Amino acid sequence: MTKKASQSPKKMVLSAKFLTPLSLTPARVKVIRVESENSLVSLLTLDMQMPHAQPGQFVMVWSPGQDEKPMSIAETKPSLQLAIAKAGPCSKKLAESKPGEFLWVRGPLGKPFWPVGKKWLLIGGGYGFAPLRFLARVGMENGAQVETICGARTKDLLMKPLAGIGKSHITTDDGSAGVKGNVLVALEPLLADKKSKFDCVYSCGPEKMMKGVAQLCKAHGVKSQLSVERYMKCGFGVCGHCAMGGWLSCIDGPSIDGEEALANSEFGTVHVDRAGRKIKF
Ligand SMILES: Cc1cc2nc3c(=O)[nH]c(=O)nc-3n(C[C@H](O)[C@H](O)[C@H](O)COP(=O)(O)OP(=O)(O)OC[C@H]3O[C@@H](n4cnc5c(N)ncnc54)[C@H](O)[C@@H]3O)c2cc1C
């Protein structure tokens, strides 16, 4: 994360500054390795170096004959990694890629998370935990102390933990692993514990979950950053499809300040579908 990125921009439209001509040009990339994270998510390692990519950014991945979809950067070392959940036809095809096959990738795109202080709590729901592992690794390399909460509906859908990290907490909705309930059940006592005193809580996952995280953090006077997911098409602020209450999620986000998100009337309430219709969450 650059020094400039460390300030939460007041005027969010400035974030198109993260775009470079390189990030707009699709590259043909070989799939090197495909590992199973859980019953729904595959971790793809691609033969693509992206050393300038920062945690919280994403790439657009085109599967010829299918579609082009946004995917968060799950790691850049030793090369680009994506954690892909089978949500529909395109993501299923991507998640079932075989080593040796080729995909087309453009990026990095979007506004990364920015560092706030040195004591971080990272909260991931489902595949949203993958970009947070990347954030944890970069943060720890830069002296941050990191604690995590990883949530999923059931044990089978948990993402793999990051080795060598500080304290990690697990929650499952059905109680099949860790604490029973959603991530908020684990978050509340951590925020209430005066000894914890986090400088910032970073969260990525379902929007309703992130809204709960931002509300709890605000109530405890702790800063938060979220990664918003809206239906994206161009990924670089031209088509306007990912508009969210006056922001373009692809360039003003996906990483946004939690309190600014809470002040946005469409956060956690409405999103736009493939054809541009507004849908209630
Ligand atoms: C910034 C960002 C980062 C993302 N990172 C990841 C990731 O790391 N791993 C992962 O598995 N998924 C990620 N997603 C979501 C992923 O892009 C969609 O799940 C995927 O595009 C589904 O496409 P599909 O054709 O398989 O499914 P569909 O049947 O078309 O849709 C399934 C669901 O995915 C949503 N979706 C479909 N197309 C898009 C799109 N172009 N943009 C946003 N949402 C879409 C739909 O609204 C629907 O809820 C991310 C989305 C965004 C916006």
The ligand as an ORCA input file, in Angstrom:
! r2SCAN-3c Opt
* xyz 0 1
  C     -14.896     -6.362     -6.785
  C     -15.415     -7.784     -6.822
  C     -14.600     -8.811     -6.393
  C     -15.064    -10.129     -6.425
  N     -14.221    -11.107     -5.985
  C     -14.614    -12.377     -6.041
  C     -13.734    -13.413     -5.630
  O     -12.607    -13.180     -5.187
  N     -14.177    -14.682     -5.727
  C     -15.426    -14.980     -6.193
  O     -15.763    -16.160     -6.262
  N     -16.276    -14.017     -6.586
  C     -15.905    -12.736     -6.539
  N     -16.770    -11.753     -6.940
  C     -18.106    -12.112     -7.408
  C     -18.034    -12.707     -8.784
  O     -17.600    -11.747     -9.716
  C     -19.419    -13.255     -9.174
  O     -19.828    -14.218     -8.226
  C     -19.350    -13.931    -10.470
  O     -19.189    -12.927    -11.409
  C     -20.584    -14.780    -10.745
  O     -20.753    -14.944    -12.124
  P     -21.494    -16.208    -12.719
  O     -21.724    -16.011    -14.180
  O     -20.790    -17.438    -12.334
  O     -22.852    -16.231    -11.940
  P     -24.255    -15.589    -12.204
  O     -25.249    -16.700    -12.192
  O     -24.236    -14.650    -13.369
  O     -24.419    -14.707    -10.874
  C     -24.271    -15.240     -9.556
  C     -24.100    -14.100     -8.587
  O     -22.924    -13.333     -8.885
  C     -23.244    -11.968     -9.141
  N     -22.509    -11.490    -10.322
  C     -22.619    -11.992    -11.568
  N     -21.852    -11.297    -12.423
  C     -21.263    -10.318    -11.684
  C     -20.388     -9.251    -12.000
  N     -19.963     -9.019    -13.248
  N     -19.993     -8.427    -10.989
  C     -20.404     -8.639     -9.739
  N     -21.239     -9.629     -9.376
  C     -21.664    -10.452    -10.342
  C     -24.734    -11.935     -9.422
  O     -25.300    -10.699     -9.054
  C     -25.242    -13.084     -8.600
  O     -25.459    -12.691     -7.268
  C     -16.362    -10.423     -6.904
  C     -17.187     -9.381     -7.339
  C     -16.736     -8.081     -7.287
  C     -17.628     -6.968     -7.753
*
